[in-house]
Amino acid sequence: MTQTETSPRAPVSRATIIGTIIRKDFQAFLRDRFYLYMSIIGLVAYVAIFWVLPDSVDEDITIGATGAGIENLLQQATGAEAGGLTIVAFDSRETLMTAVEEGDKDVALGLAFPDDFFGAITAGEPTTVSIMATAEVPDEIRTAMDSFIREAAFAISGSPLPVDYQEEILGKDRLGDQVSLREKFRPMLAFLVLLIEMMSLAGLIASEMQNRTVTAVITTPATLADFLTAKIIFGALLAFSQVVLLLIAIQSLGTAPVLMLTTLLLGSLMVTGFALIAGAFGKDFISVLFWSMLFMIPMLIPAFGLLFPGTASLWIRAIPSYGLVEAITGTTSYGEGWAEALPNLGLVLAWTAVAFIAGLTILRRKVQSL
């Protein structure tokens, strides 16, 4: 009678354990119909929104003018065409008024010059010019037209302006390099995808905490470090794959796809870190939503800031998503490369480290207290 010897089972590798947890998380994500449908519907909706937005920008301002020979005089005296100002001549004051009221020929403002304007200016006699504008035109535009008329009068009369000035552009001068509304929305849509996947991961973590699934997992050969590593990898892959699909669908990988993919990977890791925090504090759907919105709303501000030209305030630059939004915009809209993107990527990396340290610390303590 022979005795069979049973060989000891080979130890399971850490990579196998982590891969098993990731597969379990993916199956749980597919079973959660709310986050699954929200991801799919959101992705389709964002692609549709992107393609229906205007893809062109008009930097010229069209002004209607009436008066004998005033169109050529204004363009010669002020260099209007070079300054992005288009002047359209009208036959009478009445037709000009109608064009301004109805927006005909994209006329934003109307300037009604008297027929003897040139003669009165050269003779030094007082004269009156009417500025026509609808109620929607801001006051600062009307004030600018007042200054424009005075400057034109000095130039026509041959007299120099009483005050000389020097123009200084602060920040990046985008004159002649403006982006369309569609391009301005690109980083916002990308970041919305990342934030939705952040909510998905936070909801998964909160569910496992409440159902004590995590305690069952770490009583197996898996350790707490394996559990946390799997969550980081799953969250980053989920967010990264979704946002890459979005940018492929809207043809927005830009001229430097490697740089763009690196930016998106860092952004996916950053939102994963914040998802760890939201999931650790969340107890049910409402609390997860609350903690997710607590991070989502402030981090959307830099993306909304792109809709309004100007230099971002210091407090906006302190928001974690600022570097990510700037890197996406620079790469896709202005063709910037690694040299211009590195400072912004450094900001994203720094905030990612902060989010991971805080998230892992909080989540570890929560798990240990179960």
Sine and cosine of phi, psi and omega as CSV:
sin_phi,cos_phi,sin_psi,cos_psi,sin_omega,cos_omega
0.00,0.00,0.84,-0.54,-0.03,-1.00
-0.99,-0.11,0.59,-0.81,0.00,-1.00
-0.97,-0.25,0.87,-0.50,0.01,-1.00
-0.99,0.15,0.75,-0.67,0.03,-1.00
-0.99,-0.12,0.76,-0.65,0.03,-1.00
-1.00,-0.03,0.84,-0.54,0.02,-1.00
-0.98,0.22,0.60,-0.80,0.01,-1.00
-0.89,0.46,0.60,-0.80,0.00,-1.00
-0.93,0.35,0.69,-0.72,0.00,-1.00
-0.91,0.41,0.66,-0.75,0.00,-1.00
-0.89,0.45,0.59,-0.81,0.01,-1.00
-0.98,0.19,0.72,-0.69,-0.02,-1.00
-0.96,0.29,0.39,-0.92,0.02,-1.00
-0.89,0.45,-0.61,0.79,0.00,-1.00
-0.89,0.46,-0.63,0.78,0.03,-1.00
-0.91,0.41,-0.66,0.75,0.01,-1.00
-0.90,0.44,-0.72,0.69,0.00,-1.00
-0.90,0.45,-0.66,0.75,0.04,-1.00
-0.88,0.47,-0.60,0.80,0.03,-1.00
-0.91,0.42,-0.67,0.74,0.02,-1.00
-0.91,0.42,-0.63,0.78,0.02,-1.00
-0.90,0.44,-0.67,0.75,0.04,-1.00
-0.89,0.45,-0.63,0.78,0.04,-1.00
-0.89,0.45,-0.66,0.75,0.02,-1.00
-0.90,0.43,-0.63,0.77,0.00,-1.00
-0.91,0.42,-0.65,0.76,0.05,-1.00
-0.91,0.42,-0.62,0.79,0.05,-1.00
-0.91,0.42,-0.60,0.80,0.04,-1.00
-0.90,0.43,-0.67,0.75,0.00,-1.00
-0.93,0.37,-0.49,0.87,0.02,-1.00
-0.98,0.22,-0.39,0.92,0.01,-1.00
-0.99,0.14,0.99,-0.11,-0.12,-0.99
-0.89,0.45,-0.56,0.83,-0.06,-1.00
-0.89,0.46,-0.83,0.55,-0.04,-1.00
-0.93,0.37,-0.53,0.85,0.03,-1.00
-0.91,0.41,-0.77,0.64,0.00,-1.00
-0.92,0.39,-0.59,0.81,0.01,-1.00
-0.90,0.43,-0.61,0.80,0.04,-1.00
-0.91,0.41,-0.71,0.71,-0.04,-1.00
-0.93,0.36,-0.76,0.65,-0.03,-1.00
-0.90,0.44,-0.66,0.76,0.02,-1.00
-0.88,0.47,-0.68,0.74,-0.01,-1.00
-0.89,0.45,-0.70,0.71,0.01,-1.00
-0.91,0.42,-0.68,0.74,-0.02,-1.00
-0.91,0.42,-0.66,0.76,-0.01,-1.00
-0.91,0.41,-0.62,0.78,0.05,-1.00
-0.90,0.44,-0.68,0.73,0.01,-1.00
-0.90,0.43,-0.67,0.74,0.02,-1.00
-0.88,0.48,-0.67,0.74,-0.04,-1.00
-0.87,0.49,-0.71,0.71,-0.11,-0.99
-0.98,0.22,-0.28,0.96,0.04,-1.00
-1.00,-0.05,-0.17,0.98,0.03,-1.00
-0.96,0.28,0.47,-0.88,0.02,-1.00
-0.88,0.48,0.68,-0.73,-0.04,-1.00
-0.95,-0.31,0.25,0.97,0.02,-1.00
-0.71,-0.70,0.35,-0.94,0.01,-1.00
-0.70,-0.71,0.69,-0.73,0.00,-1.00
-0.93,-0.37,0.93,-0.35,-0.04,-1.00
-1.00,0.01,-0.10,1.00,-0.03,-1.00
-0.99,0.11,0.55,-0.84,0.10,-0.99
-0.94,-0.35,0.81,-0.58,-0.03,-1.00
-0.99,-0.15,0.82,-0.58,0.00,-1.00
-0.84,-0.55,0.77,-0.64,0.07,-1.00
-1.00,0.03,0.59,-0.81,-0.02,-1.00
-0.63,-0.78,0.57,-0.82,0.07,-1.00
-0.74,-0.68,0.61,-0.79,-0.06,-1.00
0.54,-0.84,0.46,-0.89,-0.08,-1.00
-0.90,0.43,0.92,-0.39,0.07,-1.00
0.91,0.42,0.31,0.95,-0.13,-0.99
-0.97,0.26,-0.47,0.88,-0.06,-1.00
-0.88,0.47,-0.79,0.62,-0.01,-1.00
-0.91,0.41,-0.61,0.80,0.00,-1.00
-0.89,0.45,-0.68,0.74,-0.02,-1.00
-0.92,0.39,-0.68,0.73,-0.02,-1.00
-0.92,0.39,-0.60,0.80,0.03,-1.00
-0.95,0.31,-0.60,0.80,-0.09,-1.00
-0.98,0.21,-0.50,0.87,-0.13,-0.99
-0.89,-0.46,-0.11,0.99,-0.06,-1.00
0.88,0.47,0.69,0.72,-0.13,-0.99
-0.88,0.48,-0.65,0.76,-0.06,-1.00
-0.90,0.44,-0.60,0.80,0.00,-1.00
-0.95,0.32,-0.43,0.90,-0.05,-1.00
-1.00,-0.04,0.22,0.97,0.00,-1.00
0.97,0.23,0.38,0.93,-0.02,-1.00
-0.90,-0.44,0.87,-0.50,0.00,-1.00
-0.96,-0.27,0.79,-0.61,-0.02,-1.00
-0.94,-0.33,0.82,-0.57,0.00,-1.00
-0.92,-0.39,0.80,-0.60,-0.03,-1.00
-1.00,0.09,0.63,-0.78,0.08,-1.00
-0.85,-0.53,0.44,-0.90,-0.09,-1.00
-0.96,0.27,-0.55,0.84,-0.09,-1.00
-0.57,-0.82,0.23,-0.97,0.02,-1.00
-0.90,0.43,-0.59,0.81,-0.04,-1.00
-0.92,0.39,-0.70,0.72,0.01,-1.00
-0.92,0.39,-0.57,0.82,0.05,-1.00
-0.91,0.41,-0.68,0.73,0.00,-1.00
-0.89,0.46,-0.66,0.75,0.03,-1.00
-0.90,0.43,-0.65,0.76,0.00,-1.00
-0.90,0.43,-0.64,0.77,0.01,-1.00
-0.93,0.38,-0.68,0.73,-0.03,-1.00
-0.91,0.42,-0.62,0.78,-0.09,-1.00
-0.99,-0.13,-0.06,1.00,-0.02,-1.00
0.94,0.35,0.45,0.89,-0.01,-1.00
-0.91,0.41,0.69,-0.73,-0.01,-1.00
0.86,0.51,0.42,0.91,0.00,-1.00
0.85,0.52,0.51,0.86,0.01,-1.00
-0.97,0.26,0.87,-0.50,-0.02,-1.00
-1.00,0.00,-0.57,0.82,-0.04,-1.00
-0.65,-0.76,0.37,-0.93,0.06,-1.00
-0.80,-0.60,0.65,-0.76,0.04,-1.00
-0.85,-0.53,0.93,-0.37,-0.01,-1.00
-0.99,-0.16,0.98,-0.22,0.01,-1.00
-1.00,-0.04,0.63,-0.77,0.12,-0.99
-0.92,0.38,0.44,-0.90,-0.04,-1.00
-0.89,0.46,-0.46,0.89,-0.02,-1.00
-0.99,-0.12,0.38,0.92,-0.07,-1.00
-0.86,0.51,-0.74,0.68,-0.05,-1.00
-0.89,0.46,-0.70,0.72,-0.01,-1.00
-0.91,0.41,-0.63,0.77,-0.01,-1.00
-0.92,0.39,-0.62,0.78,-0.01,-1.00
-0.92,0.39,-0.72,0.69,-0.02,-1.00
-0.92,0.40,-0.48,0.88,0.01,-1.00
-1.00,0.05,-0.09,1.00,0.01,-1.00
0.97,0.24,0.36,0.93,-0.01,-1.00
-1.00,-0.04,0.51,-0.86,0.02,-1.00
-0.94,0.34,0.57,-0.82,0.03,-1.00
-0.51,-0.86,0.27,-0.96,-0.09,-1.00
-0.82,-0.57,0.72,-0.70,0.07,-1.00
-0.88,-0.47,0.76,-0.65,-0.01,-1.00
-1.00,-0.06,0.75,-0.66,0.08,-1.00
-0.97,-0.23,0.88,-0.47,-0.02,-1.00
-0.98,-0.21,0.78,-0.63,0.00,-1.00
-0.45,-0.89,0.53,-0.85,0.08,-1.00
-0.98,0.17,0.18,-0.98,-0.04,-1.00
-0.92,0.39,-0.33,0.94,-0.03,-1.00
-0.98,0.21,-0.28,0.96,-0.03,-1.00
-0.96,0.27,0.80,-0.60,-0.02,-1.00
-0.88,0.47,0.43,-0.90,-0.01,-1.00
-0.88,0.47,-0.58,0.82,-0.04,-1.00
-0.91,0.41,-0.48,0.88,0.05,-1.00
-0.94,0.34,-0.65,0.76,0.03,-1.00
-0.91,0.42,-0.64,0.77,0.05,-1.00
-0.90,0.44,-0.62,0.78,0.03,-1.00
-0.90,0.44,-0.60,0.80,0.03,-1.00
-0.92,0.38,-0.57,0.82,0.07,-1.00
-0.88,0.48,-0.70,0.71,0.04,-1.00
-0.92,0.40,-0.59,0.81,0.02,-1.00
-0.88,0.47,-0.69,0.73,0.00,-1.00
-0.90,0.43,-0.66,0.75,0.02,-1.00
-0.90,0.44,-0.67,0.74,0.01,-1.00
-0.90,0.43,-0.66,0.75,0.03,-1.00
-0.89,0.45,-0.63,0.78,0.01,-1.00
-0.90,0.44,-0.67,0.74,0.04,-1.00
-0.90,0.44,-0.66,0.75,-0.04,-1.00
-0.93,0.38,-0.63,0.77,-0.01,-1.00
-0.92,0.38,-0.63,0.78,-0.02,-1.00
-0.96,0.26,-0.21,0.98,-0.02,-1.00
0.99,0.12,0.12,0.99,0.00,-1.00
-1.00,-0.07,0.61,-0.79,0.04,-1.00
-0.96,0.28,0.41,-0.91,0.07,-1.00
-0.90,0.44,0.62,-0.78,-0.01,-1.00
-0.92,0.40,-0.34,0.94,-0.01,-1.00
-0.76,-0.64,0.78,-0.63,0.10,-0.99
-1.00,0.00,0.43,-0.90,-0.02,-1.00
-0.61,-0.79,0.39,-0.92,0.04,-1.00
-0.79,-0.61,0.81,-0.59,-0.07,-1.00
-1.00,0.01,0.75,-0.66,0.06,-1.00
-0.81,-0.59,0.86,-0.52,0.00,-1.00
-1.00,-0.06,0.87,-0.49,0.02,-1.00
-1.00,-0.08,0.69,-0.72,-0.05,-1.00
0.98,0.18,-0.31,-0.95,-0.03,-1.00
-0.99,0.15,0.80,-0.61,0.04,-1.00
-1.00,0.07,0.94,-0.33,-0.03,-1.00
-0.98,-0.21,0.26,0.97,0.04,-1.00
-0.89,0.46,0.82,-0.58,-0.07,-1.00
0.99,0.11,-0.06,1.00,-0.03,-1.00
-0.73,-0.68,0.57,0.82,-0.02,-1.00
-0.96,0.28,0.50,-0.86,0.02,-1.00
-0.97,-0.26,0.44,-0.90,-0.04,-1.00
-0.97,0.25,0.19,-0.98,0.03,-1.00
-0.89,0.46,-0.56,0.83,0.04,-1.00
-0.88,0.47,-0.70,0.72,-0.01,-1.00
-0.94,0.34,-0.54,0.84,0.03,-1.00
-0.92,0.39,-0.49,0.87,-0.02,-1.00
-0.99,0.13,-0.22,0.97,-0.08,-1.00
-0.84,0.54,-0.80,0.60,0.00,-1.00
-0.91,0.42,-0.50,0.87,0.02,-1.00
-0.92,0.39,-0.69,0.72,0.01,-1.00
-0.91,0.41,-0.66,0.75,0.03,-1.00
-0.88,0.47,-0.67,0.74,-0.03,-1.00
-0.95,0.31,-0.53,0.85,0.07,-1.00
-0.89,0.47,-0.63,0.78,0.05,-1.00
-0.89,0.46,-0.70,0.71,0.01,-1.00
-0.88,0.48,-0.64,0.77,-0.04,-1.00
-0.95,0.32,-0.57,0.82,0.05,-1.00
-0.90,0.43,-0.67,0.74,0.04,-1.00
-0.93,0.36,-0.47,0.88,0.10,-0.99
-0.89,0.45,-0.67,0.74,0.05,-1.00
-0.90,0.44,-0.62,0.78,0.00,-1.00
-0.88,0.47,-0.73,0.68,0.01,-1.00
-0.92,0.40,-0.65,0.76,0.02,-1.00
-0.88,0.47,-0.66,0.75,0.03,-1.00
-0.90,0.43,-0.62,0.78,0.03,-1.00
-0.91,0.42,-0.69,0.72,-0.01,-1.00
-0.90,0.43,-0.70,0.71,0.00,-1.00
-0.88,0.48,-0.64,0.77,0.01,-1.00
-0.90,0.44,-0.68,0.73,0.00,-1.00
-0.93,0.36,-0.51,0.86,0.05,-1.00
-0.93,0.36,-0.70,0.71,-0.05,-1.00
-0.95,0.32,-0.60,0.80,0.01,-1.00
-1.00,0.08,0.00,1.00,0.00,-1.00
0.85,0.53,0.49,0.87,0.09,-1.00
-0.90,0.44,-0.55,0.83,-0.04,-1.00
-0.89,0.46,-0.59,0.80,0.00,-1.00
-0.93,0.36,-0.55,0.83,0.05,-1.00
-0.93,0.36,-0.56,0.83,-0.02,-1.00
-0.94,0.35,-0.70,0.71,-0.09,-1.00
-0.99,0.16,-0.04,1.00,0.14,-0.99
-1.00,0.06,-0.18,0.98,0.12,-0.99
-0.99,0.11,-0.09,-1.00,0.07,-1.00
-0.84,0.54,-0.23,0.97,0.03,-1.00
-0.95,0.31,0.58,-0.81,0.04,-1.00
-0.96,-0.29,0.13,-0.99,0.05,-1.00
-0.89,0.46,-0.58,0.81,0.04,-1.00
-0.90,0.44,-0.62,0.78,0.06,-1.00
-0.89,0.45,-0.69,0.72,0.00,-1.00
-0.87,0.50,-0.75,0.67,-0.02,-1.00
-0.92,0.39,-0.65,0.76,0.03,-1.00
-0.89,0.46,-0.68,0.73,0.01,-1.00
-0.89,0.46,-0.64,0.77,0.01,-1.00
-0.90,0.43,-0.65,0.76,0.00,-1.00
-0.90,0.43,-0.72,0.69,-0.02,-1.00
-0.91,0.42,-0.71,0.71,-0.01,-1.00
-0.89,0.45,-0.73,0.69,-0.02,-1.00
-0.89,0.46,-0.69,0.73,0.00,-1.00
-0.91,0.41,-0.68,0.73,0.01,-1.00
-0.91,0.41,-0.63,0.78,0.00,-1.00
-0.90,0.44,-0.75,0.66,-0.01,-1.00
-0.93,0.38,-0.68,0.73,-0.05,-1.00
-0.90,0.44,-0.71,0.71,-0.02,-1.00
-0.90,0.44,-0.63,0.77,-0.02,-1.00
-0.93,0.38,-0.70,0.71,-0.05,-1.00
-0.95,0.31,-0.53,0.85,0.07,-1.00
-0.92,0.40,-0.66,0.75,0.07,-1.00
-0.86,0.52,-0.66,0.75,0.02,-1.00
-0.88,0.48,-0.77,0.64,-0.06,-1.00
-0.93,0.38,-0.51,0.86,0.10,-0.99
-0.92,0.39,-0.67,0.74,-0.02,-1.00
-0.91,0.41,-0.53,0.85,0.00,-1.00
-0.98,-0.21,0.22,0.97,0.09,-1.00
0.79,0.61,0.83,0.56,-0.13,-0.99
-0.80,-0.61,0.45,0.90,0.08,-1.00
-0.97,0.24,-0.21,0.98,0.10,-1.00
0.97,0.25,-0.18,-0.98,-0.02,-1.00
-1.00,0.07,-0.12,0.99,0.02,-1.00
-0.79,-0.62,0.98,0.22,-0.08,-1.00
-0.89,0.46,-0.56,0.83,0.01,-1.00
-0.91,0.42,-0.68,0.73,0.06,-1.00
-0.89,0.46,-0.67,0.74,-0.02,-1.00
-0.91,0.42,-0.69,0.73,0.01,-1.00
-0.91,0.42,-0.59,0.80,0.07,-1.00
-0.90,0.44,-0.67,0.74,0.03,-1.00
-0.88,0.47,-0.70,0.71,-0.01,-1.00
-0.92,0.39,-0.58,0.81,0.04,-1.00
-0.91,0.42,-0.68,0.73,0.05,-1.00
-0.90,0.43,-0.64,0.77,0.05,-1.00
-0.90,0.44,-0.62,0.79,0.04,-1.00
-0.91,0.42,-0.65,0.76,0.04,-1.00
-0.91,0.41,-0.61,0.79,-0.02,-1.00
-0.90,0.43,-0.74,0.67,-0.01,-1.00
-0.93,0.36,-0.46,0.89,0.09,-1.00
-0.90,0.43,-0.64,0.77,0.05,-1.00
-0.87,0.49,-0.67,0.74,0.03,-1.00
-0.95,0.33,-0.47,0.88,0.06,-1.00
-0.92,0.40,-0.56,0.83,0.06,-1.00
-0.87,0.49,-0.64,0.77,0.01,-1.00
-0.92,0.38,-0.75,0.66,-0.02,-1.00
-0.88,0.47,-0.65,0.76,0.00,-1.00
-0.93,0.37,-0.56,0.83,0.00,-1.00
-0.93,0.38,-0.60,0.80,-0.03,-1.00
-1.00,0.06,-0.38,0.93,-0.06,-1.00
-0.96,0.29,0.62,-0.78,0.02,-1.00
-0.89,-0.45,-0.47,0.89,0.05,-1.00
-0.52,-0.86,-0.12,-0.99,-0.06,-1.00
-0.87,0.49,-0.68,0.73,-0.05,-1.00
-0.90,0.43,-0.70,0.72,-0.01,-1.00
-0.93,0.37,-0.60,0.80,0.07,-1.00
-0.90,0.45,-0.68,0.74,0.03,-1.00
-0.88,0.47,-0.67,0.75,0.01,-1.00
-0.88,0.47,-0.76,0.65,-0.02,-1.00
-0.92,0.38,-0.56,0.83,0.04,-1.00
-0.92,0.39,-0.69,0.72,0.02,-1.00
-0.91,0.41,-0.49,0.87,0.03,-1.00
-0.88,0.48,-0.53,0.85,0.06,-1.00
-1.00,-0.01,-0.58,0.81,-0.13,-0.99
-0.92,0.40,-0.75,0.66,-0.12,-0.99
-0.88,0.48,-0.77,0.63,0.03,-1.00
-0.89,0.46,-0.60,0.80,-0.07,-1.00
-0.96,0.27,-0.19,0.98,0.10,-1.00
-1.00,0.10,-0.25,0.97,-0.07,-1.00
-0.86,0.50,-0.73,0.68,0.03,-1.00
-0.86,0.51,-0.57,0.82,0.03,-1.00
-0.93,0.37,-0.64,0.77,0.08,-1.00
-0.91,0.41,-0.52,0.85,-0.01,-1.00
-0.88,0.47,-0.40,0.92,0.02,-1.00
-0.92,0.40,-0.38,0.93,-0.01,-1.00
-0.96,0.29,-0.26,0.96,-0.02,-1.00
-0.86,-0.52,0.87,-0.49,-0.06,-1.00
-0.92,0.40,0.44,-0.90,0.02,-1.00
0.75,-0.66,0.20,-0.98,0.00,-1.00
-0.98,0.20,0.72,-0.69,-0.02,-1.00
-0.92,0.39,0.63,-0.77,0.03,-1.00
-0.93,0.37,0.29,-0.96,-0.04,-1.00
-0.89,0.46,-0.62,0.79,-0.04,-1.00
-0.94,0.34,-0.48,0.87,0.08,-1.00
-0.94,0.34,-0.61,0.79,0.03,-1.00
-0.92,0.40,-0.34,0.94,0.01,-1.00
-0.99,0.11,-0.13,0.99,0.02,-1.00
-0.97,0.25,0.69,-0.72,-0.09,-1.00
-0.81,0.58,-0.54,0.84,-0.08,-1.00
-0.99,0.13,-0.09,1.00,-0.08,-1.00
-0.87,0.50,-0.75,0.66,-0.02,-1.00
-0.88,0.47,-0.61,0.79,0.01,-1.00
-0.91,0.42,-0.72,0.69,0.01,-1.00
-0.89,0.46,-0.68,0.73,0.00,-1.00
-0.91,0.42,-0.64,0.77,0.00,-1.00
-0.92,0.40,-0.67,0.74,0.03,-1.00
-0.90,0.44,-0.71,0.71,-0.02,-1.00
-0.90,0.43,-0.72,0.69,-0.02,-1.00
-0.89,0.45,-0.62,0.78,-0.04,-1.00
-0.96,0.28,-0.69,0.73,-0.11,-0.99
-1.00,0.05,-0.58,0.81,-0.11,-0.99
-0.99,-0.11,-0.54,0.84,-0.11,-0.99
-0.89,-0.46,0.07,1.00,0.07,-1.00
0.91,0.41,0.47,0.88,0.00,-1.00
-0.96,0.28,0.44,-0.90,-0.03,-1.00
-0.95,-0.31,-0.33,-0.94,-0.05,-1.00
-0.88,0.48,-0.64,0.76,-0.07,-1.00
-0.87,0.49,-0.68,0.73,-0.01,-1.00
-0.97,0.23,-0.49,0.87,-0.08,-1.00
-1.00,0.09,-0.37,0.93,-0.09,-1.00
-0.84,0.55,-0.70,0.71,0.03,-1.00
-0.86,0.52,-0.66,0.75,0.02,-1.00
-0.93,0.36,-0.64,0.77,0.05,-1.00
-0.91,0.42,-0.55,0.84,0.08,-1.00
-0.89,0.45,-0.64,0.77,0.06,-1.00
-0.89,0.45,-0.70,0.71,0.00,-1.00
-0.89,0.47,-0.68,0.74,0.00,-1.00
-0.90,0.44,-0.65,0.76,0.02,-1.00
-0.90,0.44,-0.71,0.70,0.01,-1.00
-0.93,0.37,-0.53,0.85,0.07,-1.00
-0.89,0.45,-0.68,0.73,0.03,-1.00
-0.89,0.46,-0.67,0.74,0.02,-1.00
-0.88,0.47,-0.72,0.69,-0.02,-1.00
-0.89,0.45,-0.64,0.77,0.00,-1.00
-0.93,0.37,-0.69,0.72,0.00,-1.00
-0.87,0.49,-0.73,0.69,0.00,-1.00
-0.92,0.39,-0.72,0.70,-0.05,-1.00
-0.90,0.43,-0.72,0.69,-0.01,-1.00
-0.92,0.40,-0.62,0.78,0.01,-1.00
-0.90,0.44,-0.74,0.67,-0.02,-1.00
-0.91,0.41,-0.71,0.70,-0.05,-1.00
-0.92,0.40,-0.63,0.78,0.03,-1.00
-0.87,0.50,-0.70,0.71,0.01,-1.00
-0.92,0.40,-0.61,0.79,0.03,-1.00
-0.89,0.45,-0.69,0.73,-0.01,-1.00
-0.91,0.41,-0.68,0.73,-0.03,-1.00
-0.92,0.40,-0.40,0.92,0.00,-1.00
-1.00,0.07,-0.11,0.99,-0.02,-1.00
-0.95,0.32,0.00,0.00,0.00,0.00
